[in-house]
Amino acid sequence: MEIVQEGVTAPIGFQAAGIHCGVKKARKDLALIVSDTPAVTAAMFTTNSVVAAPVVVDRMQLNRSSVMRAVVVNSGNANACTGDRGLEDAWSMVKTTAAALKIAEDEVLVSSTGVIGQYLPIDLILSGIQVAVEHLGADGTSAAEAIRTTDTFSKEAAVRCMVGETRVTVGGMAKGSGMIAPNMATMLAFVTTDARITPVVLETATRNAVQRSFHRISVDGDTSTNDMVAVLANGRADNPVIDSEQHPGYAPFSQALEHVLVALAKMIVMDGEGATKFVELRVVDAATEADAAKAARAVANSSLVKTALYGEDANWGRILAAIGTAGITFDPARVEISFGDVPILKRNYVIDFSEEQAKDVLSRKDIVITISLGAGTASALFWTCDLSKEYVAINANYRT
């Protein structure tokens, strides 16, 4: 696998644009991704029962067709909790994009992110779509910049792999830094690939990759109204079509897709609102991978654990207590916990560690916490951050 310093325009046949249309005061706020040929598409959406208008529209679009050509995204306004007008505005974005690109309306997905409960400045957005079409090109970074809200940096990733004798590329961009929980949080991710793959197999690969990436991150435990991951595969690489999980091309493609999603997911955690620590949780020796993930999720979502990390306090009791809320079967006396290479808790509640060594590990920006459940051989990775005073300040009066 070759890592590429690009994003959504890395695969053959994709263009993008990012412009300022006036939703925000100055920063870019409208992105457009376009495939020059129809692209098989798989998508996943927020699990929140309160959903924004674009999510409603996209679910309808994908129920009609699994083939898309374009994705249009505005930032600065979520178009959520906006009733009939919000739905009309989302459909207007779809129709205007289709007309500007001279493609079918059912080949367009729409997305929004930002403040909830405000109507879109739809005239500005529709005019901006026309401008975005004129600016389409190979610069995916401008599009990645345009979907940012409280993000402090743009998030892009791309890799190339070999499917048989054919080079296939997967590229993506994402946004997110707050309202991030492990179940499709307030984040958007748009992934492109030139692989030839069937709709059913692409959906399987997408779900599996999301399960090990965006479903394994947490900043603050909140899920949002607009979350989505969309993967577009236009087949321009002309590889032998990947039509089953047993196809020899499925493994390298799925690994490439997962690599891109994990890279983007990690960036979201690194950019967590007010975060000072990036934490990788490694849960090992679990009965099942599902149990390992549940344990990690419980720890990652614990405000007490996250504030202890901010305070650089080796409070292993908070970690053990959080695991106890995970709903899994395990023996607490068999649990072992290490911060970096410093053993903190050993079996049978044996505690023998240097406070100075533990403090040294917790003072770093990148921290690895390993938790052995002593219940089996399965494992899972999870990524989270600390919870700081700055997080409270950012979210006490959030405006885009």
C-alpha positions in Angstrom: 0.0 0.0 0.0 1.3 3.4 -1.0 0.4 6.5 1.0 -0.5 9.5 -1.3 -0.3 13.1 -0.2 -3.7 13.9 -1.7 -7.4 13.6 -0.9 -10.7 13.1 -2.8 -9.2 14.0 -6.2 -6.4 11.4 -6.0 -8.4 8.6 -7.8 -8.9 8.8 -11.5 -11.9 10.8 -12.7 -12.7 12.9 -9.7 -12.7 16.7 -9.4 -13.5 19.0 -6.5 -13.9 22.6 -5.5 -14.2 24.7 -2.4 -15.3 28.3 -2.3 -16.7 31.0 -0.1 -20.4 31.7 -0.9 -21.4 33.7 2.1 -22.8 31.3 4.7 -19.7 32.2 6.8 -18.3 35.7 7.1 -15.0 34.9 5.4 -13.9 31.3 5.3 -14.7 28.8 2.5 -18.1 27.3 3.1 -19.2 25.3 0.0 -17.6 22.2 -1.4 -18.3 20.1 -4.5 -17.0 16.7 -5.4 -17.8 15.3 -8.9 -17.0 12.1 -10.7 -16.8 12.3 -14.5 -18.6 9.0 -14.8 -21.4 7.4 -12.7 -20.1 6.0 -9.4 -21.4 3.2 -7.3 -22.1 4.7 -3.9 -22.5 3.4 -0.4 -23.3 5.6 2.6 -23.9 5.5 6.3 -25.7 8.1 8.4 -26.2 9.3 11.9 -27.9 7.0 14.4 -29.5 10.1 16.1 -33.3 10.1 15.8 -33.2 13.8 15.2 -31.8 14.1 11.6 -31.1 17.1 9.4 -32.8 17.7 6.1 -29.8 16.5 4.0 -29.8 13.2 5.7 -33.5 12.7 4.8 -32.9 13.7 1.2 -29.8 11.5 0.8 -31.6 8.4 2.2 -34.3 9.0 -0.4 -31.7 9.4 -3.1 -29.9 6.2 -2.3 -33.2 4.3 -2.0 -33.8 5.3 -5.7 -30.3 4.6 -7.0 -26.9 3.3 -5.8 -25.1 5.3 -8.5 -24.1 9.0 -7.9 -22.0 11.6 -9.7 -21.7 14.5 -7.2 -21.8 15.5 -3.6 -22.5 19.2 -2.6 -21.7 20.3 1.0 -22.2 23.6 2.8 -20.6 24.4 6.2 -21.7 27.0 8.7 -25.3 25.9 8.8 -26.6 22.4 9.5 -30.0 22.8 7.9 -31.3 20.7 10.9 -34.6 21.2 12.7 -35.8 23.5 9.9 -39.0 21.7 8.9 -40.4 21.8 5.4 -38.3 24.8 4.4 -35.2 22.9 5.2 -36.2 20.0 3.1 -37.1 22.3 0.2 -33.7 24.0 0.5 -31.8 20.6 0.5 -33.7 19.6 -2.6 -32.9 23.0 -4.2 -29.2 22.3 -3.7 -29.6 18.9 -5.3 -31.5 20.3 -8.3 -29.2 23.2 -8.8 -26.1 21.0 -8.7 -27.6 18.6 -11.2 -28.6 21.4 -13.6 -25.2 23.1 -13.3 -23.4 19.8 -14.0 -25.9 18.6 -16.6 -26.5 15.3 -14.8 -29.6 13.6 -13.4 -31.0 14.9 -10.1 -31.0 11.4 -8.6 -27.2 11.4 -9.0 -26.5 14.1 -6.4 -26.0 13.8 -2.6 -26.2 16.9 -0.4 -24.8 17.5 3.0 -24.6 20.4 5.6 -22.8 21.0 8.8 -22.9 23.9 11.3 -25.4 25.5 13.6 -28.7 23.7 14.2 -32.1 25.4 13.9 -31.3 28.2 11.4 -32.5 28.4 7.8 -29.9 28.2 5.1 -29.2 31.4 3.1 -30.3 29.4 0.2 -29.9 32.0 -2.5 -26.2 32.5 -1.6 -25.7 28.7 -1.7 -27.4 28.2 -5.0 -25.3 31.0 -6.6 -22.3 29.5 -5.0 -22.9 26.1 -6.5 -22.7 27.7 -10.0 -19.3 29.2 -9.0 -18.1 25.9 -7.5 -18.8 24.1 -10.8 -16.6 26.7 -12.6 -13.8 26.0 -10.1 -13.7 22.2 -10.4 -10.3 20.8 -10.6 -7.6 18.6 -9.1 -7.3 20.6 -5.9 -9.1 18.5 -3.3 -7.7 20.5 -0.4 -9.9 23.5 -1.2 -13.0 21.2 -0.8 -11.6 19.8 2.5 -11.2 23.4 3.8 -14.7 24.3 2.8 -16.4 21.7 5.0 -14.6 22.8 8.2 -16.6 24.2 11.2 -14.6 24.3 14.5 -11.9 22.2 12.9 -8.5 23.7 13.2 -7.1 21.9 10.1 -8.3 20.2 7.0 -8.4 16.4 7.0 -7.4 14.5 3.9 -5.9 11.0 3.2 -5.3 8.8 0.2 -3.6 5.5 -0.6 -2.9 3.3 -3.6 -3.0 -0.5 -3.7 -2.8 -3.2 -6.3 -6.0 -5.1 -7.2 -4.5 -7.9 -9.3 -2.3 -6.1 -11.9 -4.3 -2.9 -11.6 -3.4 0.1 -9.4 -6.4 1.4 -7.5 -6.6 4.6 -5.5 -8.8 5.5 -2.5 -8.9 9.1 -1.3 -11.0 11.0 1.2 -11.7 14.1 3.3 -13.5 14.6 6.5 -14.5 17.2 9.1 -15.2 17.0 12.8 -13.7 18.0 16.1 -16.6 18.3 18.5 -19.9 16.4 19.2 -17.9 13.2 18.4 -19.0 9.9 19.7 -18.2 6.4 18.5 -21.5 5.8 16.7 -21.3 8.2 13.7 -20.7 11.4 15.5 -20.9 15.0 14.3 -18.6 14.3 11.4 -18.7 14.2 7.7 -16.5 12.0 5.5 -16.5 11.7 1.7 -14.4 9.0 0.1 -13.7 8.4 -3.6 -12.1 5.5 -5.4 -11.5 4.5 -9.0 -12.1 0.8 -8.1 -14.6 -1.3 -10.0 -16.8 -2.9 -7.4 -20.5 -3.9 -7.1 -22.9 -2.0 -4.9 -23.4 -4.8 -2.4 -19.7 -5.4 -1.9 -19.0 -1.7 -1.6 -21.6 -1.4 1.1 -20.1 -4.4 3.0 -16.6 -2.9 2.7 -17.8 0.5 3.8 -19.7 -0.8 6.8 -16.7 -2.9 7.9 -14.3 0.0 7.5 -16.6 2.4 9.4 -16.9 -0.1 12.2 -13.2 0.0 12.7 -12.7 3.7 12.2 -15.4 6.3 12.8 -17.3 3.9 15.2 -14.1 3.8 17.3 -13.5 7.4 18.1 -14.8 9.7 20.8 -14.2 13.3 21.7 -17.2 14.1 24.0 -19.7 11.3 23.6 -22.3 13.3 21.7 -23.8 12.3 18.3 -25.2 14.8 15.9 -28.0 15.3 13.4 -26.0 15.4 10.2 -23.3 12.7 10.3 -22.6 10.8 7.2 -19.9 8.8 5.4 -20.3 8.4 1.6 -18.0 6.3 -0.6 -18.1 6.8 -4.4 -16.5 4.2 -6.7 -16.4 5.2 -10.4 -14.5 2.2 -11.7 -12.1 4.3 -13.8 -9.1 2.1 -12.7 -10.7 -0.6 -14.8 -9.6 -3.4 -12.5 -11.4 -6.8 -12.6 -14.7 -6.0 -10.9 -14.7 -6.9 -7.2 -18.0 -8.8 -6.9 -17.7 -10.7 -3.7 -15.8 -10.8 -0.4 -14.0 -13.9 -1.7 -12.7 -12.0 -4.8 -8.9 -11.7 -4.7 -9.2 -7.9 -5.0 -11.5 -7.5 -2.0 -8.8 -7.8 0.6 -6.4 -5.2 -0.8 -9.3 -2.8 -1.6 -11.0 -3.2 1.8 -7.6 -2.7 3.6 -7.0 0.5 1.6 -10.5 1.8 2.4 -10.1 1.0 6.1 -6.6 2.7 6.1 -8.1 6.0 4.7 -11.0 5.9 7.1 -8.9 5.2 10.1 -6.5 8.0 9.1 -9.4 10.5 8.9 -10.9 9.2 12.1 -7.6 9.7 14.0 -7.3 13.3 12.6 -10.8 14.1 14.0 -9.7 13.0 17.4 -6.4 14.8 17.1 -8.5 17.9 16.4 -10.9 17.4 19.3 -12.2 20.7 20.6 -9.8 21.8 23.3 -7.9 18.5 23.3 -4.4 18.4 24.6 -3.9 14.6 24.4 -4.4 12.1 21.6 -5.1 8.7 23.2 -5.0 5.3 21.6 -6.8 2.7 23.7 -5.7 -0.9 23.1 -8.0 -3.4 24.7 -6.5 -6.9 24.5 -7.2 -10.4 25.8 -11.0 -10.0 25.4 -13.5 -12.8 24.9 -14.6 -11.3 21.6 -13.7 -8.2 19.4 -17.1 -6.9 20.2 -16.4 -7.1 24.0 -13.1 -5.3 23.4 -14.7 -2.5 21.5 -17.4 -2.1 24.1 -14.9 -1.9 26.9 -12.8 0.7 24.9 -15.9 2.7 24.1 -16.9 2.9 27.8 -13.4 4.1 28.7 -13.3 6.6 25.8 -16.7 8.1 26.7 -16.0 8.5 30.4 -15.8 12.1 31.4 -14.0 11.1 34.6 -11.3 9.2 32.6 -11.0 12.1 30.1 -10.6 14.8 32.8 -8.0 12.6 34.6 -6.0 12.4 31.4 -6.2 16.2 31.1 -4.9 16.5 34.7 -2.2 13.9 34.0 -3.5 11.8 36.8 -2.8 8.0 36.7 -6.3 7.2 38.0 -6.6 3.6 37.0 -9.8 3.2 39.1 -11.8 5.4 36.8 -10.7 3.2 33.9 -11.7 0.0 35.6 -15.0 1.5 36.8 -15.8 2.6 33.2 -15.2 -0.9 31.9 -17.7 -2.1 34.5 -20.4 -0.1 32.6 -19.7 -1.7 29.2 -22.2 -4.5 29.6 -19.6 -7.3 29.1 -18.7 -10.3 31.2 -15.2 -10.1 32.7 -13.4 -10.6 36.0 -12.2 -7.3 37.3 -9.4 -9.1 39.3 -7.9 -10.3 36.0 -7.7 -6.8 34.4 -4.3 -5.2 33.8 -3.7 -1.6 32.8 -0.6 0.1 31.4 0.1 3.7 30.5 2.7 3.5 27.7 5.3 1.0 28.9 4.5 1.6 32.5 2.4 -1.1 34.2 -0.2 0.6 36.4 -2.5 -2.2 37.5 -1.6 -5.9 37.6 -3.8 -8.9 38.3 -5.5 -9.3 41.6 -5.4 -5.5 42.0 -1.7 -5.4 42.5 -0.5 -1.8 42.3 3.2 -1.1 42.1 4.3 1.8 39.8 6.3 4.9 39.8 4.2 8.1 40.0 7.0 9.9 38.2 7.1 7.4 35.3 3.3 7.5 35.0 3.3 11.3 35.0 5.9 11.3 32.3 3.8 9.2 30.1 0.6 11.2 30.7 2.4 14.5 30.1 2.9 13.5 26.5 0.6 14.6 23.7 0.3 11.1 22.3 -0.6 8.4 24.8 -1.2 4.7 24.5 -3.2 3.0 27.2 -3.3 -0.8 27.1 -6.0 -2.7 28.9 -5.9 -6.5 29.2 -9.2 -8.1 30.2 -7.8 -11.5 30.8 -10.8 -13.1 29.2 -9.6 -14.4 25.8 -7.5 -13.5 22.8 -9.6 -10.8 21.0 -8.6 -7.1 20.8 -9.8 -3.7 19.5 -8.3 -0.3 19.0 -10.1 2.9 19.9 -9.1 6.6 19.8 -10.1 9.4 22.1 -8.7 12.6 23.7 -8.8 14.4 27.0 -11.5 16.8 28.1 -10.2 20.2 28.9 -11.4 23.6 30.2 -11.0 24.8 26.6 -13.7 22.4 25.4 -16.1 24.0 27.8 -15.1 27.5 26.6 -15.5 26.5 22.9 -19.0 25.0 23.4 -20.4 27.4 26.0 -21.4 29.8 23.2 -20.7 28.1 19.8 -21.1 30.2 16.7 -19.7 29.4 13.2 
